[in-house]
Amino acid sequence: MNWSQTRKKVWFGLNIIFTANYLIWRIFYTFPIPGHPISILVCAALLFFEVLGLLEQYIHFKSMSEMREYPKPDVPYELYPDIDFFISTYNEDEELLTKTINGCLNVEYPDLEKVHIYICDDGNRPAIKEFAKKFGPRIHYLHRGNHDGKKAGNINHCTRHTTSPYIVTLDADMIVQSRFLMEIVPYVVDAEIKNANLPKDKRMPLGFIQTPQAFYDLDLFQYNLYLENDIPNEQDFFHRGIQAAKTSTNTVIYAGSNTLISRRAMAAIGGFYTESITEDFATGCLMQQHGFVCMGTGDPLASGLSPNTLHSLIRQRVRWGRGVIDTAKKQHIFSVPDLSFIQKLMYWESMFYWYAPVKRLVYIFSPMLYATFGFEVMRCSLPQVLMFWLPMYLVSAISLKSISANVRSNKWTAIYETAMFPFMLIPIMLETFGFSLSEFKVTVKSRVKNKQGDNLVYMMPMIILLTLSAIGICRSVWIILSTNSIGLAVIVFWMIYNMYVMLMSLFFVAGRGIYRSAERVTVTMPAKLVVRGKTYDCTTVNLSENGAAIQMDDPHLVNTEDAYLILDDRKYHCRVKVHPIRVSPRRAMRNGKVTTRWEYAFSFTEIPEERGYENLCGILYDRVPTHAETIKSNNLYKELNRNFIQRQDASAFMARSLPRIIMNTEVRTEEIREPLIMRDFNYQYMAFTTKGVMPRHMTIDLDGFAIQCVRDKTLAYATLYRIEDMDHLYTSQEVADSIMNWMLTHSKGETRRQSMDRVFGREFNETAAVLSY
């Protein structure tokens, strides 16, 4: 056992001790008896959900603390079986399908003739049938005449028309990495070898291998809360951690995509389960009931798109929650003899997770009921809370951080649950009492250019709760001050914490405008920039299907139609024509020193090479998504302040397409006898310190280069001159670089920090007024 596992078990043990201590106190000493019936009822409800929540936590912590690693077996290549890829599609567009198909075509395998790729079109679209033909003979098209059973029925239909012993199921947006099969097929082959040498009653046939559902775009929590680099995807903890831990109890949940499934297991259960809106969850349950062993891995081998509107996210989660509850009832999961007690317990934990909206409602209203409406919910003192609740909470928080490898925390769990509970509460309760959802719509995967503030109706529940909380806090503070007692400090703290969580939830629901048509992927690799035939070394910062950001050591002139970016990454080569849209200085560490590098943002105007787009997709998506993998934000004030600040759109003035070099150096001109101070230069404009009346035209001598300028405008701090006939001056990239080298050699500019301070400080308004400069 390694130290990581030992640490998890230690915190798990401490958590049990402090939780038991808290529950004894909570059950026997906190009921408001005698008291108002509403107080007693709410106290009982709060205790009920606390007990169930702590039981869920116990099951979860125990599973995670006992998680095992399963090293990839070394098996002979000749034993690798035939594989069918099923790309399930209904109404997705060709652009989305192209990326998914391209990923399948690039997979590595000892014998590619054993890899069969099928577009399983439940939309029965002739256009998609023609679209499939352009990829050549490796891509097959399957469709059916009806939609019985929805996605499950579609897969069952395709299973009857294919023969490989193993099937990879993919959603239409999920792009597999080239190593996908080479990472998971060895487990299949190893299981077959071991089972072949065992008696029939001892064999453990493999049902499916579930790999994580990763996402190359930002999820709504990362994006809407301006925490792109500070928190991981909300689903990472489940897909990369919990699923792998469930392997030891054989309760891995089939998530519907990125999964390798045994055809034998599908035949044993009669095909995909068609009586549930979460056919994947139900199918996985049936396989485990039939004795098939299922495995979850934590290595992301494929990535796709998260829901990018609140409406689509709500619809997705409502379907998942209702489907899990409905499946548990239809399959009698908690009474069937084919599942062990541990398996039933694990499935109970999976189902109870979807009752988080009810639990969160109780947690929010309990302190509010007393602070705002005067009903006592718990009878306790501040010392008691510090003695019993605080140690339990702290140990629980540390335990969660430890077992999740800092992917999840109590705070972020509260934010996730609070943000969704107003929209999940009624559907979950309806499903519980038998009002099942029989139909569902496919989650929209296309990019929707929504605007910040479009979700006003969705914001109303949080606004009402925040208002009631504010009233309760004010009332509690007034009581504390008037009675000179700090007894209500517990309620005030509880409500302030809830208000923080609700504020973050409100920001989340308020949304954030989406303006990009393609997702940026953080890719740092060497590249080449070719401008007017001259090649420069550069480093990519991020890439998308429509553009790129790169960094270079020097501020070269790239304002030309003759510029190309050359990308080489593993087996992918791509040359794209680029147009600059923004350039700015960036601080960077090189050889232990802080230096300034120049970051250029380009839009792609053309990909001239055959299969250039496919190779660009390979560079972008044939990799593990590069967003934050752990929680890096724990500063409550900083998170709130960032959301207040970032929602004010004041960044447009920095959108310069030419590099601005800070000079502060003397230059000479024929029109003025005394030297002038050139403040800065950007290949098209020069700013000079204002010195009386400035001439309309000037000729600036730059050691051999005579630059003709015309006065453009006069500012309070400088006079701005525009270079005349810029295209004629920069006849070649060598001329542009010679002028750049003169500028850099003679520059006596400020540090970048001073420059930024000046731009953002007293000269902000005037700088913003000359956006083109």
C-alpha positions in Angstrom: 0.0 0.0 0.0 1.5 3.4 -1.0 1.4 6.5 1.1 -1.4 8.0 -0.9 -3.7 5.1 -0.1 -2.6 5.1 3.6 -3.4 8.8 3.9 -6.8 8.3 2.5 -7.5 5.5 4.9 -6.3 7.5 7.9 -8.6 10.4 7.0 -11.4 8.0 6.4 -11.0 6.5 9.9 -10.9 10.0 11.5 -14.0 11.0 9.5 -15.9 8.0 11.0 -14.9 8.9 14.5 -15.9 12.6 14.3 -19.0 11.9 12.3 -20.2 9.4 14.9 -19.5 11.9 17.7 -21.5 14.6 15.8 -24.5 12.3 15.2 -24.8 11.3 18.8 -24.9 14.9 19.9 -27.2 15.8 17.0 -29.7 13.1 17.7 -29.9 13.4 21.5 -29.2 17.0 22.3 -30.4 19.4 19.6 -34.1 18.8 19.1 -36.2 21.9 20.0 -38.4 20.1 22.5 -40.6 21.5 23.8 -41.2 23.7 20.8 -43.4 24.6 17.8 -44.4 21.6 15.6 -42.9 23.3 12.6 -39.6 23.6 14.4 -39.6 19.9 15.4 -40.6 18.8 11.9 -37.9 20.8 10.2 -35.3 19.7 12.7 -36.3 16.1 12.0 -36.1 16.7 8.2 -32.7 18.3 8.6 -31.4 15.4 10.7 -32.9 12.8 8.2 -31.0 14.3 5.3 -27.9 14.8 7.4 -27.9 11.1 8.3 -28.5 10.0 4.7 -25.9 12.4 3.4 -23.3 11.2 5.9 -24.2 7.6 4.9 -23.7 8.5 1.3 -20.4 10.1 2.2 -19.3 7.0 4.1 -20.0 4.7 1.2 -18.3 7.1 -1.2 -15.2 7.6 1.0 -14.8 3.9 1.7 -15.0 3.1 -2.0 -12.5 5.8 -2.9 -10.1 4.9 -0.1 -10.0 1.3 -1.3 -9.5 2.1 -5.0 -7.1 -0.2 -6.7 -4.9 0.3 -9.7 -5.1 -2.2 -12.6 -1.8 -2.1 -14.7 -2.3 -2.6 -18.4 -1.6 -6.2 -19.2 1.1 -7.2 -21.8 -0.7 -9.5 -24.3 0.3 -10.7 -27.8 -0.8 -8.5 -30.7 -2.1 -11.4 -32.7 -4.8 -12.0 -30.1 -6.3 -8.5 -30.5 -10.0 -9.1 -31.6 -12.1 -7.4 -34.2 -13.7 -4.1 -33.0 -16.8 -2.3 -34.1 -17.1 1.5 -33.6 -20.7 2.6 -33.2 -21.1 6.4 -33.7 -24.7 7.1 -32.5 -26.2 10.1 -34.2 -29.7 11.5 -34.6 -29.6 15.1 -35.7 -26.0 16.2 -35.3 -24.4 18.1 -38.2 -21.7 16.9 -40.5 -19.0 19.2 -39.0 -19.4 17.5 -35.6 -19.5 14.1 -37.1 -16.3 14.8 -39.2 -14.2 15.2 -36.1 -15.6 12.0 -34.5 -15.1 10.0 -37.6 -11.6 11.5 -38.0 -10.7 10.3 -34.5 -11.8 6.8 -35.3 -9.9 6.7 -38.5 -6.7 7.7 -36.7 -6.8 5.0 -34.0 -3.7 2.8 -33.7 -4.2 -1.0 -33.8 -2.0 -4.0 -34.7 -4.3 -4.8 -37.7 -6.5 -1.9 -38.8 -8.5 -4.3 -41.0 -10.0 -5.5 -37.7 -11.4 -2.1 -36.9 -14.8 -1.4 -38.4 -16.4 2.0 -38.1 -20.2 2.5 -38.4 -22.3 5.7 -38.5 -25.4 4.6 -36.7 -27.9 7.2 -38.0 -31.2 7.1 -36.2 -32.3 10.1 -38.1 -32.3 8.1 -41.4 -30.8 11.1 -43.3 -29.9 10.6 -47.0 -27.4 13.5 -46.7 -25.5 11.7 -43.9 -25.4 8.6 -46.1 -23.8 10.5 -48.9 -21.6 12.3 -46.3 -20.3 8.9 -45.1 -19.1 7.9 -48.6 -16.5 10.7 -48.7 -14.4 9.0 -46.0 -13.8 5.9 -48.1 -14.5 2.2 -47.6 -13.6 2.1 -43.9 -16.7 4.0 -42.9 -20.1 2.2 -43.1 -23.5 3.7 -42.8 -26.4 2.0 -40.9 -30.0 3.3 -40.5 -33.4 1.9 -39.7 -37.0 2.7 -40.6 -38.3 3.6 -37.2 -37.2 5.1 -33.9 -38.4 2.4 -31.5 -36.3 2.4 -28.3 -34.6 5.6 -29.2 -30.8 5.4 -28.8 -31.0 1.9 -27.3 -33.1 0.6 -30.2 -30.7 2.2 -32.6 -27.7 0.3 -31.1 -29.7 -2.9 -31.0 -30.4 -2.5 -34.7 -26.8 -1.9 -35.5 -25.7 -4.9 -33.4 -27.8 -7.2 -35.5 -26.0 -6.0 -38.6 -22.5 -6.3 -37.4 -20.4 -9.2 -36.1 -17.3 -8.1 -34.1 -17.0 -9.6 -30.6 -16.5 -6.1 -29.1 -18.2 -2.8 -29.7 -17.1 0.7 -28.9 -20.1 3.0 -28.3 -19.5 6.7 -29.0 -21.8 9.7 -28.9 -21.7 11.8 -32.0 -19.4 14.5 -30.4 -16.9 12.2 -28.7 -13.5 12.2 -30.4 -11.3 9.2 -29.5 -7.5 9.6 -29.1 -5.3 7.5 -31.4 -4.2 5.4 -28.4 -7.8 4.5 -27.4 -7.9 0.9 -28.4 -4.3 0.2 -27.4 -5.0 1.2 -23.9 -8.2 -0.8 -23.2 -8.1 -3.8 -25.5 -5.3 -5.5 -23.6 -7.6 -5.9 -20.6 -10.1 -7.7 -22.9 -7.5 -10.0 -24.3 -6.1 -10.7 -20.8 -9.6 -11.5 -19.4 -10.2 -14.0 -22.3 -6.8 -15.7 -21.7 -7.5 -16.1 -17.9 -11.1 -17.3 -18.4 -10.1 -19.9 -20.9 -8.0 -21.6 -18.3 -10.7 -21.6 -15.6 -13.7 -23.9 -15.1 -17.0 -22.4 -16.4 -18.3 -21.8 -12.9 -15.2 -19.8 -12.0 -15.0 -17.6 -15.0 -15.5 -13.8 -14.8 -16.6 -12.7 -18.2 -16.0 -9.0 -19.0 -19.1 -6.9 -19.7 -17.7 -3.5 -20.5 -14.8 -1.1 -19.9 -15.9 2.4 -19.2 -13.3 5.2 -19.9 -13.9 8.7 -18.7 -16.1 11.2 -20.6 -13.7 14.1 -20.8 -14.5 17.4 -22.5 -12.3 19.6 -24.7 -14.5 22.7 -24.1 -15.1 24.4 -20.8 -18.2 23.3 -18.8 -20.7 26.0 -17.7 -19.3 26.3 -14.2 -15.8 26.9 -15.4 -16.9 29.3 -18.1 -19.8 31.2 -16.4 -17.9 31.8 -13.2 -14.7 33.0 -15.0 -12.7 30.2 -13.4 -11.4 28.5 -16.5 -7.9 27.9 -15.0 -9.0 27.5 -11.4 -11.5 24.5 -11.2 -11.7 21.2 -13.1 -14.7 20.2 -15.1 -17.6 19.4 -12.8 -17.9 15.8 -14.1 -14.2 15.0 -13.8 -14.5 13.7 -10.2 -17.1 11.2 -11.3 -15.6 10.1 -14.6 -11.9 10.0 -13.6 -12.2 9.0 -9.9 -15.5 7.5 -8.8 -15.9 5.3 -11.8 -12.4 3.8 -11.4 -13.1 3.2 -7.7 -16.4 1.4 -8.5 -14.4 -1.4 -10.3 -13.6 -3.1 -7.0 -17.3 -3.5 -6.2 -18.3 -4.2 -9.8 -20.8 -1.3 -9.9 -19.2 0.8 -12.6 -21.9 2.8 -14.3 -22.1 2.5 -18.1 -22.1 6.1 -19.2 -23.2 5.5 -22.8 -20.1 6.7 -24.6 -16.3 6.0 -24.8 -17.1 2.4 -23.7 -15.9 -1.0 -25.0 -18.7 -3.5 -24.6 -18.7 -7.3 -25.0 -21.2 -8.5 -27.7 -21.6 -11.7 -25.6 -22.7 -9.6 -22.6 -25.2 -7.7 -24.7 -26.6 -11.0 -26.1 -26.9 -12.4 -22.5 -29.2 -9.5 -21.4 -31.2 -9.4 -24.6 -29.6 -6.3 -26.0 -29.7 -2.7 -24.8 -32.4 -2.0 -22.3 -35.1 0.0 -24.0 -37.5 0.8 -21.2 -35.6 3.6 -19.6 -34.6 7.2 -20.7 -31.1 6.3 -19.3 -30.6 3.2 -21.4 -26.9 3.2 -20.7 -27.2 3.1 -16.9 -29.9 0.4 -17.1 -27.9 -1.7 -19.5 -24.9 -1.7 -17.3 -27.0 -2.7 -14.3 -28.4 -5.7 -16.2 -24.9 -6.8 -17.2 -23.7 -6.8 -13.6 -26.8 -8.7 -12.5 -26.0 -11.4 -15.1 -22.5 -11.9 -13.6 -20.4 -9.8 -16.0 -17.5 -7.9 -14.6 -17.3 -4.3 -15.5 -14.2 -2.0 -15.3 -13.8 1.7 -15.0 -10.6 3.6 -15.9 -9.4 7.0 -14.9 -7.4 7.7 -18.1 -9.3 10.1 -20.4 -9.1 8.5 -23.9 -11.8 10.5 -25.7 -13.3 14.0 -25.3 -16.4 15.8 -26.4 -18.6 18.8 -25.8 -20.3 19.8 -22.6 -23.8 21.4 -22.7 -23.2 25.1 -23.3 -26.5 26.5 -22.2 -28.2 26.4 -18.9 -31.4 25.0 -20.6 -29.5 22.1 -22.2 -27.6 21.3 -18.9 -30.9 21.3 -16.9 -32.5 19.0 -19.5 -29.6 16.6 -19.4 -29.4 16.4 -15.6 -33.2 16.0 -15.3 -33.0 13.1 -17.7 -30.1 11.5 -15.9 -31.7 11.9 -12.4 -35.2 10.7 -13.4 -33.7 7.9 -15.5 -31.6 6.5 -12.6 -34.6 6.6 -10.2 -36.9 5.0 -12.8 -34.4 2.3 -13.6 -33.9 1.4 -9.9 -37.6 0.9 -9.5 -38.2 -1.0 -12.8 -35.2 -3.4 -12.3 -35.9 -3.7 -8.5 -32.2 -3.1 -8.0 -32.5 -3.2 -4.2 -34.3 -6.5 -4.0 -32.9 -8.6 -6.9 -30.9 -11.6 -5.6 -28.3 -11.2 -8.4 -26.6 -8.2 -6.8 -24.6 -8.5 -3.6 -25.3 -6.3 -0.6 -22.3 -4.1 -1.4 -23.5 -3.7 -4.9 -26.9 -2.6 -3.7 -25.4 -0.2 -1.3 -23.3 1.3 -4.1 -26.3 1.7 -6.3 -28.3 3.2 -3.5 -25.5 5.8 -3.2 -25.7 6.5 -7.0 -29.5 7.0 -6.7 -29.4 9.1 -3.6 -27.0 11.5 -5.3 -30.0 12.7 -7.4 -31.9 13.7 -4.2 -29.3 16.4 -3.6 -31.9 19.1 -4.7 -34.1 18.0 -1.7 -31.2 17.9 0.6 -29.9 21.3 -0.5 -33.4 22.9 -0.1 -33.5 21.7 3.6 -29.9 23.0 4.2 -30.8 26.4 2.8 -34.2 26.8 4.5 -33.2 25.5 7.9 -31.2 28.5 9.1 -33.5 30.9 7.2 -36.6 29.5 9.0 -35.2 30.7 12.3 -33.4 33.9 11.2 -36.2 35.2 8.9 -39.4 33.6 10.3 -38.5 32.9 13.9 -38.9 29.1 14.0 -36.2 27.4 16.0 -34.7 24.5 14.1 -31.8 23.4 16.3 -31.2 24.0 20.0 -27.5 24.4 20.5 -24.9 26.9 21.7 -21.8 28.2 20.0 -19.4 26.2 22.1 -21.3 23.0 21.2 -21.1 23.8 17.5 -17.4 24.4 17.8 -17.0 21.1 19.8 -19.1 18.7 17.7 -19.9 20.2 14.2 -16.6 22.0 13.4 -14.2 19.0 13.9 -16.5 16.8 11.8 -16.8 19.4 9.0 -13.0 20.0 8.9 -12.1 16.3 8.8 -14.8 15.7 6.2 -13.4 18.6 4.0 -9.8 17.3 4.3 -11.0 13.7 3.6 -12.8 14.8 0.4 -9.8 16.8 -0.8 -7.5 13.8 -0.1 -9.6 11.1 -1.7 -10.4 13.2 -4.7 -6.8 14.4 -5.2 -8.1 18.0 -4.8 -10.6 17.6 -7.7 -13.6 18.2 -5.4 -14.3 20.1 -2.2 -17.2 20.6 0.1 -17.5 24.2 -1.1 -17.7 23.3 -4.8 -20.1 20.4 -4.0 -22.4 22.9 -2.4 -22.1 25.3 -5.3 -22.8 22.6 -7.9 -25.8 21.3 -5.9 -27.2 24.8 -5.1 -27.0 26.0 -8.7 -29.1 23.1 -9.9 -31.5 22.4 -7.1 -34.3 24.9 -8.2 -34.6 23.2 -11.6 -34.1 19.6 -10.4 -36.3 19.5 -7.3 -39.8 19.1 -8.9 -38.8 16.6 -11.6 -37.0 14.4 -9.0 -40.0 14.4 -6.7 -42.4 13.7 -9.6 -40.3 10.7 -10.6 -40.1 9.5 -7.0 -43.9 9.4 -6.8 -44.4 7.6 -10.1 -44.8 10.4 -12.6 -42.2 9.1 -15.0 -40.7 10.9 -18.0 -41.1 8.6 -21.0 -39.7 10.9 -23.7 -36.5 12.9 -23.9 -34.6 15.1 -26.3 -31.0 14.7 -27.3 -28.7 17.2 -25.6 -27.8 20.0 -28.0 -24.1 19.8 -28.9 -23.7 22.8 -31.2 -22.4 26.1 -30.0 -25.1 28.6 -29.1 -24.0 32.3 -28.9 -26.0 33.2 -25.8 -25.5 36.5 -24.1 -24.9 37.3 -20.4 -28.1 37.9 -18.6 -30.3 35.9 -21.0 -31.4 33.6 -18.1 -33.4 36.1 -16.0 -36.3 33.7 -15.4 -33.8 31.1 -14.2 -32.3 33.6 -11.8 -35.5 34.4 -9.9 -35.3 31.5 -7.4 -31.8 32.6 -6.3 -32.8 36.2 -6.1 -35.7 35.3 -3.8 -33.5 33.1 -1.6 -30.8 35.8 -1.4 -33.4 38.4 -0.4 -34.8 36.2 2.3 -31.3 35.4 3.5 -30.3 39.0 3.7 -33.5 39.8 5.8 -32.6 36.9 8.1 -29.0 38.0 8.6 -30.1 41.6 9.3 -32.7 40.3 11.8 -30.1 38.1 13.5 -27.5 40.8 13.8 -30.1 43.1 15.3 -31.0 40.5 17.9 -27.3 39.9 18.8 -26.7 43.7 19.2 -29.9 44.3 21.2 -29.5 41.3 23.5 -25.7 41.5 23.8 -25.5 37.7 23.1 -23.5 35.8 20.5 -25.8 32.8 20.5 -27.1 33.6 17.0 -23.6 33.8 15.6 -23.9 30.2 14.4 -27.0 31.0 12.4 -25.4 34.2 11.0 -22.3 32.2 9.9 -24.4 29.5 8.4 -26.5 32.0 6.4 -23.5 34.0 5.3 -21.9 30.8 3.9 -25.2 29.9 2.2 -25.4 33.4 0.7 -21.9 33.0 -0.7 -22.9 29.7 -2.3 -26.1 31.3 -3.6 -24.3 34.3 -5.0 -21.9 32.0 -6.9 -24.9 30.0 -8.1 -26.6 33.3 -9.2 -23.5 34.2 -11.2 -23.6 30.8 -12.7 -27.2 31.0 -13.7 -26.8 34.6 -15.0 -24.4 33.1 -17.6 -21.7 34.6 -19.8 -21.8 35.5 -23.4 -20.4 32.9 -25.8 -18.8 34.6 -28.8 -16.4 32.0 -30.2 -17.6 29.6 -32.9 -14.9 27.0 -32.0 -13.3 25.9 -28.7 -9.8 26.9 -27.8 -7.5 24.1 -26.8 -4.4 24.8 -24.7 -1.6 23.4 -26.9 2.0 24.4 -26.1 4.4 23.2 -28.9 7.0 24.6 -31.2 5.7 26.0 -34.5 6.9 28.0 -37.5 5.5 31.3 -38.7 6.2 32.2 -42.3 5.7 35.9 -43.2 6.5 37.1 -46.7 8.7 34.0 -47.2 10.7 34.6 -44.0 10.4 31.9 -41.3 10.3 32.6 -37.5 10.4 30.1 -34.6 7.4 30.5 -32.3 5.5 28.6 -29.6 1.8 27.9 -29.7 -0.3 29.0 -26.6 -3.6 27.7 -27.7 -5.3 26.5 -30.9 -8.8 26.2 -32.3 -10.3 25.2 -35.6 -10.6 28.9 -36.5 -7.4 30.4 -35.0 -4.3 30.3 -32.8 -2.4 32.2 -30.3 1.4 32.0 -30.5 4.3 33.7 -28.7 7.6 35.0 -30.3 10.6 36.6 -28.7 10.4 39.8 -30.9 7.6 42.0 -32.0 7.7 41.2 -35.8 5.4 42.8 -38.2 2.8 40.2 -39.4 0.2 42.6 -40.8 0.1 41.0 -44.2 -1.9 38.6 -46.3 1.2 36.5 -46.9 1.5 34.8 -43.5 1.3 31.1 -42.7 1.5 29.1 -39.5 3.1 25.6 -39.8 2.1 23.1 -37.2 3.8 19.7 -36.7 2.7 17.4 -33.9 3.5 13.7 -33.9 1.9 12.3 -37.0 -0.1 15.5 -37.9 1.1 18.2 -40.2 -0.9 21.3 -41.0 -0.1 24.6 -42.8 -2.7 27.4 -42.4 -3.0 30.9 -43.7 -3.4 33.4 -40.9 -4.5 36.9 -40.3 -3.5 38.8 -37.1 -6.3 40.1 -34.9 -4.4 41.0 -31.7 -0.9 41.3 -30.4 0.3 42.1 -26.8 3.3 41.7 -24.6 3.4 38.9 -22.1 5.8 38.2 -19.3 7.6 34.8 -19.5 10.3 32.9 -17.7 13.4 32.0 -19.8 16.5 30.6 -18.3 15.4 31.7 -14.8 14.8 35.3 -15.9 11.6 37.3 -16.5 11.5 38.4 -20.1 8.9 39.9 -22.4 7.5 37.7 -25.2 5.0 38.9 -27.8 1.7 37.0 -28.1 -0.1 37.1 -31.4 -3.7 36.0 -31.9 -4.5 34.9 -35.4 -7.6 33.9 -37.3 -7.3 31.2 -39.9 -8.3 32.3 -43.3 -7.4 29.2 -45.4 -6.2 25.7 -44.9 -4.7 25.0 -48.4 -3.4 21.5 -48.0 -5.4 18.3 -48.6 -6.5 16.7 -45.3 -5.2 19.9 -43.6 -8.4 20.2 -41.6 -8.3 16.6 -40.5 -4.7 17.0 -39.4 -5.6 20.2 -37.5 -8.3 18.2 -35.7 -5.7 15.6 -34.9 -3.5 18.2 -33.3 -6.4 19.7 -31.4 -8.2 16.6 -30.1 -5.8 13.7 -30.1 -4.7 14.6 -26.6 -6.0 14.7 -23.0 -8.0 17.9 -22.5 -5.7 20.6 -21.1 -8.1 22.4 -18.7 -7.5 22.6 -15.0 -7.3 19.2 -13.4 -7.4 20.3 -9.7 -9.0 23.0 -7.7 -6.7 26.1 -7.6 -9.3 28.6 -6.3 -10.1 28.7 -2.6 -10.3 32.4 -2.0 -14.0 33.3 -1.5 -13.5 37.0 -1.8 -11.4 36.6 -4.9 -14.0 34.5 -6.6 -16.8 36.9 -5.9 -14.7 39.9 -6.9 -13.7 38.3 -10.1 -17.3 37.7 -11.1 -18.2 41.3 -10.3 -15.2 42.7 -12.2 -15.2 40.4 -15.2 -18.8 41.0 -15.9 -18.0 44.6 -16.8 -16.9 44.6 -20.5 -13.9 46.9 -20.5 -11.3 44.9 -22.4 -11.9 46.0 -26.0 -9.4 48.8 -25.9 -6.5 46.3 -25.7 -7.4 44.7 -29.0 -4.4 45.9 -31.0 -3.4 44.1 -34.2 0.1 45.5 -34.3 2.8 45.2 -31.6 3.3 48.4 -29.6 7.0 49.0 -28.6 7.6 51.4 -25.7 10.5 53.6 -26.8 11.0 56.8 -24.8 14.0 57.6 -26.9 15.3 60.7 -28.9 14.9 60.8 -32.7 15.6 63.6 -35.2 13.5 65.1 -37.9 14.1 67.7 -40.6 11.1 69.7 -39.6 12.1 70.3 -36.0 15.6 71.4 -34.9 15.6 69.9 -31.5 15.4 66.1 -30.9 11.9 64.7 -30.3 11.0 62.0 -27.7 9.4 59.1 -29.4 7.1 57.5 -26.8 6.2 54.4 -28.6 5.9 52.8 -32.1 3.8 50.1 -33.7 4.9 50.0 -37.3 1.9 52.1 -38.3 1.8 54.9 -35.7 4.4 56.8 -33.7 3.6 58.8 -30.6 5.8 61.8 -29.7 5.9 63.8 -26.5 3.9 67.0 -27.3 6.2 70.0 -27.7 4.4 73.1 -28.8 2.9 73.2 -32.2 3.8 70.0 -34.1 4.1 70.1 -37.9 1.6 68.2 -40.0 4.2 66.2 -41.9 7.5 64.9 -40.6 10.4 62.8 -41.9 11.9 60.6 -39.2 15.5 59.4 -39.7 16.0 55.9 -38.3 19.7 55.3 -39.2 19.2 55.1 -42.9 15.4 54.6 -43.1 13.6 57.8 -43.8 10.0 57.4 -42.6 7.3 59.8 -43.8 4.7 60.6 -41.2 1.5 62.7 -41.1 -0.1 64.0 -37.9 -3.2 62.0 -37.0 -4.4 63.4 -33.7 -3.2 65.3 -30.7 -3.7 63.8 -27.2 -3.1 65.4 -23.8 0.1 63.4 -23.3 1.3 63.0 -26.9 0.9 63.7 -30.6 0.1 60.7 -32.7 1.6 60.4 -36.2 0.7 57.9 -38.9 3.2 56.4 -41.3 2.3 57.4 -44.8 2.3 54.6 -47.5 2.9 51.9 -45.0 2.7 49.1 -47.6 5.4 50.8 -49.8 7.7 51.2 -46.8 7.6 47.5 -45.8 8.3 46.1 -49.2 9.9 43.0 -47.6 10.0 41.3 -44.2 13.8 42.2 -44.1 12.9 45.9 -44.1 10.3 45.5 -41.4 12.8 43.5 -39.2 15.5 46.1 -39.7 13.2 48.8 -38.5 12.2 46.5 -35.6 15.8 45.9 -34.6 16.5 49.6 -34.6 13.5 50.2 -32.3 14.6 47.4 -29.9 18.2 48.6 -29.9 17.3 52.2 -29.1 14.3 51.6 -26.9 14.6 53.1 -23.4 11.1 52.0 -22.6 9.4 51.3 -19.3 9.1 47.9 -17.9 6.0 46.1 -19.1 4.5 46.6 -15.6 5.0 50.3 -15.8 3.6 50.4 -19.3 0.5 48.5 -18.3 0.0 50.7 -15.3 0.2 53.8 -17.5 -2.3 52.3 -20.0 -4.7 51.3 -17.3 -4.2 54.4 -15.2 -4.5 58.1 -15.9 -4.4 57.7 -19.7 -7.1 55.0 -19.9 -9.7 57.2 -21.5 -7.5 58.6 -24.2 -5.9 55.2 -24.9 -9.4 53.7 -25.3 -10.3 56.6 -27.7 -7.6 55.5 -30.2 -8.4 51.8 -30.5 -6.8 51.5 -33.9 -3.5 52.5 -32.5 
